[in-house]
Amino acid sequence: MLQSVEGIYRNGKIELLENPCSVEGTKVIVTFLTSTSNSVDLSSRGITKEQAANLRTRLQSFAEDWESPDMDAYDAL
């Protein structure tokens, strides 16, 4: 059975955005997607556009800290 999950490639590693089911020890093929958009499929994550906008507003106060170059150290964890 084929199974696809999204992930992000960072610092030589692939971080999966969800856990695949029953695939321990299975071979994988990785395809890098070129994207000009950072859009997220909200419905697949169980969230509406309105909920996402509300969450974005509530978390805006943290944006400056998250985007700080000093925070890059946590990406490798």
PyMOL Python script that loads the backbone (N, CA, C, O; Angstrom):
from pymol import cmd

cmd.read_pdbstr("""\
ATOM      1  N   MET A   1       0.844  -1.175   0.000  1.00  0.00           N
ATOM      2  CA  MET A   1       0.000   0.000   0.000  1.00  0.00           C
ATOM      3  C   MET A   1       0.895   1.246   0.000  1.00  0.00           C
ATOM      4  O   MET A   1       1.846   1.325   0.778  1.00  0.00           O
ATOM      5  N   LEU A   2       0.600   2.194  -0.849  1.00  0.00           N
ATOM      6  CA  LEU A   2       1.315   3.457  -0.879  1.00  0.00           C
ATOM      7  C   LEU A   2       0.692   4.414   0.125  1.00  0.00           C
ATOM      8  O   LEU A   2      -0.522   4.439   0.327  1.00  0.00           O
ATOM      9  N   GLN A   3       1.550   5.187   0.738  1.00  0.00           N
ATOM     10  CA  GLN A   3       1.079   6.156   1.731  1.00  0.00           C
ATOM     11  C   GLN A   3       1.906   7.421   1.570  1.00  0.00           C
ATOM     12  O   GLN A   3       3.130   7.350   1.457  1.00  0.00           O
ATOM     13  N   SER A   4       1.264   8.560   1.558  1.00  0.00           N
ATOM     14  CA  SER A   4       1.965   9.829   1.423  1.00  0.00           C
ATOM     15  C   SER A   4       1.756  10.675   2.666  1.00  0.00           C
ATOM     16  O   SER A   4       0.650  10.764   3.197  1.00  0.00           O
ATOM     17  N   VAL A   5       2.836  11.295   3.120  1.00  0.00           N
ATOM     18  CA  VAL A   5       2.751  12.246   4.222  1.00  0.00           C
ATOM     19  C   VAL A   5       3.606  13.450   3.858  1.00  0.00           C
ATOM     20  O   VAL A   5       4.597  13.326   3.138  1.00  0.00           O
ATOM     21  N   GLU A   6       3.220  14.604   4.356  1.00  0.00           N
ATOM     22  CA  GLU A   6       3.990  15.809   4.097  1.00  0.00           C
ATOM     23  C   GLU A   6       5.126  15.924   5.102  1.00  0.00           C
ATOM     24  O   GLU A   6       5.062  15.386   6.207  1.00  0.00           O
ATOM     25  N   GLY A   7       6.155  16.632   4.694  1.00  0.00           N
ATOM     26  CA  GLY A   7       7.274  16.867   5.576  1.00  0.00           C
ATOM     27  C   GLY A   7       8.022  18.110   5.141  1.00  0.00           C
ATOM     28  O   GLY A   7       7.698  18.729   4.127  1.00  0.00           O
ATOM     29  N   ILE A   8       9.026  18.463   5.922  1.00  0.00           N
ATOM     30  CA  ILE A   8       9.855  19.623   5.616  1.00  0.00           C
ATOM     31  C   ILE A   8      11.312  19.189   5.721  1.00  0.00           C
ATOM     32  O   ILE A   8      11.707  18.534   6.685  1.00  0.00           O
ATOM     33  N   TYR A   9      12.106  19.562   4.717  1.00  0.00           N
ATOM     34  CA  TYR A   9      13.533  19.255   4.710  1.00  0.00           C
ATOM     35  C   TYR A   9      14.283  20.409   5.335  1.00  0.00           C
ATOM     36  O   TYR A   9      14.200  21.541   4.858  1.00  0.00           O
ATOM     37  N   ARG A  10      15.026  20.127   6.417  1.00  0.00           N
ATOM     38  CA  ARG A  10      15.804  21.145   7.130  1.00  0.00           C
ATOM     39  C   ARG A  10      17.100  20.542   7.633  1.00  0.00           C
ATOM     40  O   ARG A  10      17.115  19.455   8.210  1.00  0.00           O
ATOM     41  N   ASN A  11      18.170  21.250   7.409  1.00  0.00           N
ATOM     42  CA  ASN A  11      19.466  20.845   7.968  1.00  0.00           C
ATOM     43  C   ASN A  11      19.796  19.382   7.684  1.00  0.00           C
ATOM     44  O   ASN A  11      20.294  18.670   8.556  1.00  0.00           O
ATOM     45  N   GLY A  12      19.518  18.942   6.465  1.00  0.00           N
ATOM     46  CA  GLY A  12      19.857  17.583   6.063  1.00  0.00           C
ATOM     47  C   GLY A  12      18.923  16.505   6.566  1.00  0.00           C
ATOM     48  O   GLY A  12      19.205  15.319   6.393  1.00  0.00           O
ATOM     49  N   LYS A  13      17.821  16.886   7.183  1.00  0.00           N
ATOM     50  CA  LYS A  13      16.869  15.903   7.711  1.00  0.00           C
ATOM     51  C   LYS A  13      15.466  16.220   7.231  1.00  0.00           C
ATOM     52  O   LYS A  13      15.146  17.372   6.935  1.00  0.00           O
ATOM     53  N   ILE A  14      14.636  15.199   7.155  1.00  0.00           N
ATOM     54  CA  ILE A  14      13.239  15.381   6.785  1.00  0.00           C
ATOM     55  C   ILE A  14      12.386  15.220   8.034  1.00  0.00           C
ATOM     56  O   ILE A  14      12.438  14.189   8.705  1.00  0.00           O
ATOM     57  N   GLU A  15      11.603  16.246   8.338  1.00  0.00           N
ATOM     58  CA  GLU A  15      10.693  16.211   9.481  1.00  0.00           C
ATOM     59  C   GLU A  15       9.291  15.952   8.936  1.00  0.00           C
ATOM     60  O   GLU A  15       8.766  16.754   8.164  1.00  0.00           O
ATOM     61  N   LEU A  16       8.690  14.845   9.332  1.00  0.00           N
ATOM     62  CA  LEU A  16       7.339  14.527   8.878  1.00  0.00           C
ATOM     63  C   LEU A  16       6.326  15.356   9.649  1.00  0.00           C
ATOM     64  O   LEU A  16       6.465  15.552  10.856  1.00  0.00           O
ATOM     65  N   LEU A  17       5.304  15.843   8.947  1.00  0.00           N
ATOM     66  CA  LEU A  17       4.273  16.657   9.584  1.00  0.00           C
ATOM     67  C   LEU A  17       3.162  15.813  10.187  1.00  0.00           C
ATOM     68  O   LEU A  17       2.292  16.327  10.890  1.00  0.00           O
ATOM     69  N   GLU A  18       3.196  14.521   9.911  1.00  0.00           N
ATOM     70  CA  GLU A  18       2.230  13.587  10.494  1.00  0.00           C
ATOM     71  C   GLU A  18       2.895  12.218  10.578  1.00  0.00           C
ATOM     72  O   GLU A  18       3.866  11.961   9.866  1.00  0.00           O
ATOM     73  N   ASN A  19       2.398  11.353  11.421  1.00  0.00           N
ATOM     74  CA  ASN A  19       2.971  10.021  11.572  1.00  0.00           C
ATOM     75  C   ASN A  19       2.310   9.036  10.612  1.00  0.00           C
ATOM     76  O   ASN A  19       1.090   8.871  10.639  1.00  0.00           O
ATOM     77  N   PRO A  20       3.105   8.377   9.759  1.00  0.00           N
ATOM     78  CA  PRO A  20       2.534   7.366   8.871  1.00  0.00           C
ATOM     79  C   PRO A  20       2.157   6.116   9.670  1.00  0.00           C
ATOM     80  O   PRO A  20       2.715   5.865  10.739  1.00  0.00           O
ATOM     81  N   CYS A  21       1.220   5.346   9.152  1.00  0.00           N
ATOM     82  CA  CYS A  21       0.749   4.143   9.843  1.00  0.00           C
ATOM     83  C   CYS A  21       1.465   2.894   9.336  1.00  0.00           C
ATOM     84  O   CYS A  21       1.594   2.701   8.127  1.00  0.00           O
ATOM     85  N   SER A  22       1.922   2.060  10.236  1.00  0.00           N
ATOM     86  CA  SER A  22       2.456   0.726   9.939  1.00  0.00           C
ATOM     87  C   SER A  22       3.484   0.707   8.819  1.00  0.00           C
ATOM     88  O   SER A  22       3.332  -0.040   7.853  1.00  0.00           O
ATOM     89  N   VAL A  23       4.530   1.522   8.936  1.00  0.00           N
ATOM     90  CA  VAL A  23       5.536   1.555   7.867  1.00  0.00           C
ATOM     91  C   VAL A  23       6.963   1.360   8.383  1.00  0.00           C
ATOM     92  O   VAL A  23       7.916   1.607   7.644  1.00  0.00           O
ATOM     93  N   GLU A  24       7.128   0.929   9.612  1.00  0.00           N
ATOM     94  CA  GLU A  24       8.463   0.754  10.186  1.00  0.00           C
ATOM     95  C   GLU A  24       9.322  -0.127   9.290  1.00  0.00           C
ATOM     96  O   GLU A  24       8.917  -1.234   8.935  1.00  0.00           O
ATOM     97  N   GLY A  25      10.500   0.356   8.924  1.00  0.00           N
ATOM     98  CA  GLY A  25      11.439  -0.407   8.109  1.00  0.00           C
ATOM     99  C   GLY A  25      11.134  -0.421   6.620  1.00  0.00           C
ATOM    100  O   GLY A  25      11.794  -1.136   5.866  1.00  0.00           O
ATOM    101  N   THR A  26      10.154   0.349   6.182  1.00  0.00           N
ATOM    102  CA  THR A  26       9.746   0.385   4.781  1.00  0.00           C
ATOM    103  C   THR A  26      10.617   1.364   4.007  1.00  0.00           C
ATOM    104  O   THR A  26      10.982   2.421   4.521  1.00  0.00           O
ATOM    105  N   LYS A  27      10.951   1.005   2.759  1.00  0.00           N
ATOM    106  CA  LYS A  27      11.688   1.920   1.897  1.00  0.00           C
ATOM    107  C   LYS A  27      10.813   3.116   1.553  1.00  0.00           C
ATOM    108  O   LYS A  27       9.586   3.018   1.526  1.00  0.00           O
ATOM    109  N   VAL A  28      11.459   4.244   1.291  1.00  0.00           N
ATOM    110  CA  VAL A  28      10.721   5.454   0.934  1.00  0.00           C
ATOM    111  C   VAL A  28      11.330   6.080  -0.309  1.00  0.00           C
ATOM    112  O   VAL A  28      12.494   5.846  -0.631  1.00  0.00           O
ATOM    113  N   ILE A  29      10.539   6.867  -0.993  1.00  0.00           N
ATOM    114  CA  ILE A  29      10.997   7.719  -2.082  1.00  0.00           C
ATOM    115  C   ILE A  29      10.631   9.134  -1.685  1.00  0.00           C
ATOM    116  O   ILE A  29       9.479   9.410  -1.353  1.00  0.00           O
ATOM    117  N   VAL A  30      11.598  10.029  -1.715  1.00  0.00           N
ATOM    118  CA  VAL A  30      11.370  11.418  -1.322  1.00  0.00           C
ATOM    119  C   VAL A  30      11.354  12.276  -2.572  1.00  0.00           C
ATOM    120  O   VAL A  30      12.283  12.225  -3.378  1.00  0.00           O
ATOM    121  N   THR A  31      10.308  13.060  -2.736  1.00  0.00           N
ATOM    122  CA  THR A  31      10.180  13.988  -3.853  1.00  0.00           C
ATOM    123  C   THR A  31      10.134  15.396  -3.292  1.00  0.00           C
ATOM    124  O   THR A  31       9.290  15.704  -2.450  1.00  0.00           O
ATOM    125  N   PHE A  32      11.029  16.249  -3.749  1.00  0.00           N
ATOM    126  CA  PHE A  32      11.052  17.629  -3.282  1.00  0.00           C
ATOM    127  C   PHE A  32      10.124  18.458  -4.162  1.00  0.00           C
ATOM    128  O   PHE A  32      10.268  18.486  -5.384  1.00  0.00           O
ATOM    129  N   LEU A  33       9.184  19.121  -3.533  1.00  0.00           N
ATOM    130  CA  LEU A  33       8.221  19.947  -4.240  1.00  0.00           C
ATOM    131  C   LEU A  33       8.688  21.389  -4.239  1.00  0.00           C
ATOM    132  O   LEU A  33       9.092  21.921  -3.205  1.00  0.00           O
ATOM    133  N   THR A  34       8.633  22.011  -5.390  1.00  0.00           N
ATOM    134  CA  THR A  34       8.934  23.437  -5.432  1.00  0.00           C
ATOM    135  C   THR A  34       7.621  24.166  -5.261  1.00  0.00           C
ATOM    136  O   THR A  34       6.636  23.882  -5.943  1.00  0.00           O
ATOM    137  N   SER A  35       7.624  25.089  -4.356  1.00  0.00           N
ATOM    138  CA  SER A  35       6.393  25.799  -4.057  1.00  0.00           C
ATOM    139  C   SER A  35       6.687  27.276  -3.924  1.00  0.00           C
ATOM    140  O   SER A  35       7.654  27.671  -3.272  1.00  0.00           O
ATOM    141  N   THR A  36       5.855  28.087  -4.539  1.00  0.00           N
ATOM    142  CA  THR A  36       5.995  29.525  -4.393  1.00  0.00           C
ATOM    143  C   THR A  36       5.058  30.034  -3.316  1.00  0.00           C
ATOM    144  O   THR A  36       4.983  31.233  -3.046  1.00  0.00           O
ATOM    145  N   SER A  37       4.344  29.097  -2.707  1.00  0.00           N
ATOM    146  CA  SER A  37       3.350  29.477  -1.707  1.00  0.00           C
ATOM    147  C   SER A  37       3.589  28.702  -0.423  1.00  0.00           C
ATOM    148  O   SER A  37       3.990  27.539  -0.460  1.00  0.00           O
ATOM    149  N   ASN A  38       3.349  29.326   0.684  1.00  0.00           N
ATOM    150  CA  ASN A  38       3.441  28.650   1.968  1.00  0.00           C
ATOM    151  C   ASN A  38       2.045  28.284   2.466  1.00  0.00           C
ATOM    152  O   ASN A  38       1.812  28.217   3.673  1.00  0.00           O
ATOM    153  N   SER A  39       1.126  28.049   1.545  1.00  0.00           N
ATOM    154  CA  SER A  39      -0.249  27.765   1.945  1.00  0.00           C
ATOM    155  C   SER A  39      -0.344  26.392   2.605  1.00  0.00           C
ATOM    156  O   SER A  39       0.446  25.490   2.325  1.00  0.00           O
ATOM    157  N   VAL A  40      -1.308  26.264   3.465  1.00  0.00           N
ATOM    158  CA  VAL A  40      -1.554  25.036   4.210  1.00  0.00           C
ATOM    159  C   VAL A  40      -2.971  24.583   3.913  1.00  0.00           C
ATOM    160  O   VAL A  40      -3.892  25.399   3.868  1.00  0.00           O
ATOM    161  N   ASP A  41      -3.147  23.283   3.710  1.00  0.00           N
ATOM    162  CA  ASP A  41      -4.486  22.735   3.499  1.00  0.00           C
ATOM    163  C   ASP A  41      -5.176  22.665   4.860  1.00  0.00           C
ATOM    164  O   ASP A  41      -5.045  21.683   5.590  1.00  0.00           O
ATOM    165  N   LEU A  42      -5.905  23.717   5.181  1.00  0.00           N
ATOM    166  CA  LEU A  42      -6.523  23.826   6.501  1.00  0.00           C
ATOM    167  C   LEU A  42      -7.531  22.721   6.768  1.00  0.00           C
ATOM    168  O   LEU A  42      -7.562  22.164   7.865  1.00  0.00           O
ATOM    169  N   SER A  43      -8.357  22.395   5.776  1.00  0.00           N
ATOM    170  CA  SER A  43      -9.406  21.397   5.996  1.00  0.00           C
ATOM    171  C   SER A  43      -8.818  20.035   6.352  1.00  0.00           C
ATOM    172  O   SER A  43      -9.418  19.290   7.127  1.00  0.00           O
ATOM    173  N   SER A  44      -7.646  19.698   5.795  1.00  0.00           N
ATOM    174  CA  SER A  44      -7.035  18.412   6.126  1.00  0.00           C
ATOM    175  C   SER A  44      -6.519  18.395   7.563  1.00  0.00           C
ATOM    176  O   SER A  44      -6.236  17.333   8.118  1.00  0.00           O
ATOM    177  N   ARG A  45      -6.401  19.561   8.149  1.00  0.00           N
ATOM    178  CA  ARG A  45      -5.947  19.665   9.526  1.00  0.00           C
ATOM    179  C   ARG A  45      -7.101  19.998  10.480  1.00  0.00           C
ATOM    180  O   ARG A  45      -6.884  20.274  11.660  1.00  0.00           O
ATOM    181  N   GLY A  46      -8.315  19.967   9.957  1.00  0.00           N
ATOM    182  CA  GLY A  46      -9.497  20.158  10.788  1.00  0.00           C
ATOM    183  C   GLY A  46      -9.698  21.570  11.290  1.00  0.00           C
ATOM    184  O   GLY A  46     -10.185  21.777  12.401  1.00  0.00           O
ATOM    185  N   ILE A  47      -9.323  22.547  10.474  1.00  0.00           N
ATOM    186  CA  ILE A  47      -9.456  23.941  10.894  1.00  0.00           C
ATOM    187  C   ILE A  47     -10.046  24.757   9.745  1.00  0.00           C
ATOM    188  O   ILE A  47      -9.728  24.522   8.580  1.00  0.00           O
ATOM    189  N   THR A  48     -10.899  25.707  10.080  1.00  0.00           N
ATOM    190  CA  THR A  48     -11.506  26.571   9.061  1.00  0.00           C
ATOM    191  C   THR A  48     -10.641  27.808   8.847  1.00  0.00           C
ATOM    192  O   THR A  48      -9.728  28.081   9.626  1.00  0.00           O
ATOM    193  N   LYS A  49     -10.935  28.551   7.786  1.00  0.00           N
ATOM    194  CA  LYS A  49     -10.206  29.797   7.523  1.00  0.00           C
ATOM    195  C   LYS A  49     -10.405  30.785   8.668  1.00  0.00           C
ATOM    196  O   LYS A  49      -9.476  31.497   9.049  1.00  0.00           O
ATOM    197  N   GLU A  50     -11.605  30.825   9.209  1.00  0.00           N
ATOM    198  CA  GLU A  50     -11.896  31.735  10.309  1.00  0.00           C
ATOM    199  C   GLU A  50     -11.102  31.357  11.561  1.00  0.00           C
ATOM    200  O   GLU A  50     -10.567  32.228  12.247  1.00  0.00           O
ATOM    201  N   GLN A  51     -11.027  30.050  11.858  1.00  0.00           N
ATOM    202  CA  GLN A  51     -10.263  29.591  13.013  1.00  0.00           C
ATOM    203  C   GLN A  51      -8.771  29.888  12.823  1.00  0.00           C
ATOM    204  O   GLN A  51      -8.085  30.283  13.766  1.00  0.00           O
ATOM    205  N   ALA A  52      -8.280  29.696  11.603  1.00  0.00           N
ATOM    206  CA  ALA A  52      -6.873  29.978  11.315  1.00  0.00           C
ATOM    207  C   ALA A  52      -6.577  31.462  11.489  1.00  0.00           C
ATOM    208  O   ALA A  52      -5.543  31.829  12.046  1.00  0.00           O
ATOM    209  N   ALA A  53      -7.476  32.310  11.018  1.00  0.00           N
ATOM    210  CA  ALA A  53      -7.286  33.762  11.168  1.00  0.00           C
ATOM    211  C   ALA A  53      -7.273  34.146  12.640  1.00  0.00           C
ATOM    212  O   ALA A  53      -6.461  34.968  13.064  1.00  0.00           O
ATOM    213  N   ASN A  54      -8.169  33.554  13.417  1.00  0.00           N
ATOM    214  CA  ASN A  54      -8.218  33.826  14.852  1.00  0.00           C
ATOM    215  C   ASN A  54      -6.929  33.378  15.533  1.00  0.00           C
ATOM    216  O   ASN A  54      -6.374  34.101  16.360  1.00  0.00           O
ATOM    217  N   LEU A  55      -6.460  32.194  15.185  1.00  0.00           N
ATOM    218  CA  LEU A  55      -5.219  31.673  15.754  1.00  0.00           C
ATOM    219  C   LEU A  55      -4.030  32.558  15.371  1.00  0.00           C
ATOM    220  O   LEU A  55      -3.180  32.864  16.207  1.00  0.00           O
ATOM    221  N   ARG A  56      -3.978  32.965  14.098  1.00  0.00           N
ATOM    222  CA  ARG A  56      -2.902  33.838  13.634  1.00  0.00           C
ATOM    223  C   ARG A  56      -2.887  35.146  14.423  1.00  0.00           C
ATOM    224  O   ARG A  56      -1.823  35.641  14.794  1.00  0.00           O
ATOM    225  N   THR A  57      -4.066  35.700  14.675  1.00  0.00           N
ATOM    226  CA  THR A  57      -4.167  36.942  15.439  1.00  0.00           C
ATOM    227  C   THR A  57      -3.676  36.746  16.870  1.00  0.00           C
ATOM    228  O   THR A  57      -2.933  37.575  17.395  1.00  0.00           O
ATOM    229  N   ARG A  58      -4.092  35.650  17.498  1.00  0.00           N
ATOM    230  CA  ARG A  58      -3.699  35.400  18.883  1.00  0.00           C
ATOM    231  C   ARG A  58      -2.213  35.115  19.031  1.00  0.00           C
ATOM    232  O   ARG A  58      -1.627  35.414  20.071  1.00  0.00           O
ATOM    233  N   LEU A  59      -1.596  34.538  18.001  1.00  0.00           N
ATOM    234  CA  LEU A  59      -0.179  34.185  18.086  1.00  0.00           C
ATOM    235  C   LEU A  59       0.749  35.262  17.532  1.00  0.00           C
ATOM    236  O   LEU A  59       1.970  35.126  17.614  1.00  0.00           O
ATOM    237  N   GLN A  60       0.191  36.315  16.976  1.00  0.00           N
ATOM    238  CA  GLN A  60       0.993  37.371  16.355  1.00  0.00           C
ATOM    239  C   GLN A  60       2.027  37.961  17.304  1.00  0.00           C
ATOM    240  O   GLN A  60       3.117  38.342  16.877  1.00  0.00           O
ATOM    241  N   SER A  61       1.696  38.038  18.568  1.00  0.00           N
ATOM    242  CA  SER A  61       2.633  38.630  19.525  1.00  0.00           C
ATOM    243  C   SER A  61       3.921  37.811  19.658  1.00  0.00           C
ATOM    244  O   SER A  61       4.932  38.335  20.127  1.00  0.00           O
ATOM    245  N   PHE A  62       3.904  36.545  19.256  1.00  0.00           N
ATOM    246  CA  PHE A  62       5.090  35.696  19.332  1.00  0.00           C
ATOM    247  C   PHE A  62       5.928  35.744  18.054  1.00  0.00           C
ATOM    248  O   PHE A  62       7.060  35.260  18.051  1.00  0.00           O
ATOM    249  N   ALA A  63       5.403  36.311  16.976  1.00  0.00           N
ATOM    250  CA  ALA A  63       6.049  36.263  15.665  1.00  0.00           C
ATOM    251  C   ALA A  63       7.469  36.821  15.684  1.00  0.00           C
ATOM    252  O   ALA A  63       8.375  36.231  15.095  1.00  0.00           O
ATOM    253  N   GLU A  64       7.667  37.939  16.347  1.00  0.00           N
ATOM    254  CA  GLU A  64       9.001  38.545  16.361  1.00  0.00           C
ATOM    255  C   GLU A  64      10.024  37.586  16.975  1.00  0.00           C
ATOM    256  O   GLU A  64      11.142  37.466  16.474  1.00  0.00           O
ATOM    257  N   ASP A  65       9.645  36.909  18.053  1.00  0.00           N
ATOM    258  CA  ASP A  65      10.553  35.947  18.684  1.00  0.00           C
ATOM    259  C   ASP A  65      10.798  34.745  17.776  1.00  0.00           C
ATOM    260  O   ASP A  65      11.940  34.318  17.607  1.00  0.00           O
ATOM    261  N   TRP A  66       9.721  34.192  17.185  1.00  0.00           N
ATOM    262  CA  TRP A  66       9.856  33.017  16.332  1.00  0.00           C
ATOM    263  C   TRP A  66      10.747  33.285  15.129  1.00  0.00           C
ATOM    264  O   TRP A  66      11.499  32.407  14.705  1.00  0.00           O
ATOM    265  N   GLU A  67      10.669  34.474  14.583  1.00  0.00           N
ATOM    266  CA  GLU A  67      11.403  34.796  13.367  1.00  0.00           C
ATOM    267  C   GLU A  67      12.808  35.315  13.653  1.00  0.00           C
ATOM    268  O   GLU A  67      13.550  35.614  12.717  1.00  0.00           O
ATOM    269  N   SER A  68      13.182  35.426  14.903  1.00  0.00           N
ATOM    270  CA  SER A  68      14.510  35.888  15.292  1.00  0.00           C
ATOM    271  C   SER A  68      15.563  34.869  14.847  1.00  0.00           C
ATOM    272  O   SER A  68      15.352  33.667  15.002  1.00  0.00           O
ATOM    273  N   PRO A  69      16.694  35.327  14.298  1.00  0.00           N
ATOM    274  CA  PRO A  69      17.769  34.405  13.905  1.00  0.00           C
ATOM    275  C   PRO A  69      18.252  33.534  15.067  1.00  0.00           C
ATOM    276  O   PRO A  69      18.723  32.418  14.846  1.00  0.00           O
ATOM    277  N   ASP A  70      18.141  34.026  16.288  1.00  0.00           N
ATOM    278  CA  ASP A  70      18.553  33.237  17.449  1.00  0.00           C
ATOM    279  C   ASP A  70      17.722  31.967  17.613  1.00  0.00           C
ATOM    280  O   ASP A  70      18.191  30.989  18.196  1.00  0.00           O
ATOM    281  N   MET A  71      16.508  31.978  17.109  1.00  0.00           N
ATOM    282  CA  MET A  71      15.622  30.824  17.246  1.00  0.00           C
ATOM    283  C   MET A  71      16.001  29.688  16.305  1.00  0.00           C
ATOM    284  O   MET A  71      15.514  28.571  16.477  1.00  0.00           O
ATOM    285  N   ASP A  72      16.858  29.941  15.311  1.00  0.00           N
ATOM    286  CA  ASP A  72      17.289  28.897  14.374  1.00  0.00           C
ATOM    287  C   ASP A  72      17.951  27.743  15.106  1.00  0.00           C
ATOM    288  O   ASP A  72      17.928  26.610  14.625  1.00  0.00           O
ATOM    289  N   ALA A  73      18.538  28.016  16.260  1.00  0.00           N
ATOM    290  CA  ALA A  73      19.189  26.961  17.037  1.00  0.00           C
ATOM    291  C   ALA A  73      18.198  25.865  17.413  1.00  0.00           C
ATOM    292  O   ALA A  73      18.589  24.706  17.549  1.00  0.00           O
ATOM    293  N   TYR A  74      16.929  26.208  17.583  1.00  0.00           N
ATOM    294  CA  TYR A  74      15.923  25.218  17.974  1.00  0.00           C
ATOM    295  C   TYR A  74      15.464  24.358  16.805  1.00  0.00           C
ATOM    296  O   TYR A  74      14.882  23.296  17.025  1.00  0.00           O
ATOM    297  N   ASP A  75      15.707  24.783  15.571  1.00  0.00           N
ATOM    298  CA  ASP A  75      15.314  23.988  14.401  1.00  0.00           C
ATOM    299  C   ASP A  75      16.058  22.666  14.355  1.00  0.00           C
ATOM    300  O   ASP A  75      15.529  21.678  13.845  1.00  0.00           O
ATOM    301  N   ALA A  76      17.260  22.633  14.872  1.00  0.00           N
ATOM    302  CA  ALA A  76      18.088  21.416  14.825  1.00  0.00           C
ATOM    303  C   ALA A  76      17.723  20.414  15.907  1.00  0.00           C
ATOM    304  O   ALA A  76      18.227  19.291  15.891  1.00  0.00           O
ATOM    305  N   LEU A  77      16.865  20.785  16.842  1.00  0.00           N
ATOM    306  CA  LEU A  77      16.516  19.869  17.940  1.00  0.00           C
ATOM    307  C   LEU A  77      15.596  18.770  17.487  1.00  0.00           C
ATOM    308  O   LEU A  77      15.210  17.918  18.288  1.00  0.00           O
TER     309      LEU A  77
END
""", "prot")
cmd.dss("prot")
cmd.show_as("cartoon", "prot")
cmd.util.cbc("prot")
cmd.orient("prot")
